[in-house]
Amino acid sequence: MDFIDDPKFGHTKNRLPVMLVPVIMFASVVLGIIATKIYVNSVMNHHSEESQN
């Protein structure tokens, strides 16, 4: 378990700040939910238009 506490590999420059990582994760989840709602809404509207015609 020493490699977890003291990593010897990976990037040492240009790392994200630790506080920014959860913000990016939360934002990606929210964007995914919004995109899914838009997609489902467009599919449902397209299906209802076909059934009316």
Summary of the structure (lengths in Angstrom):
residues: 53
radius of gyration: 21.3
end to end distance: 64.5
largest distance: 66.5
contacts: 81
relative contact order: 0.07
helix: 70%
strand: 0%
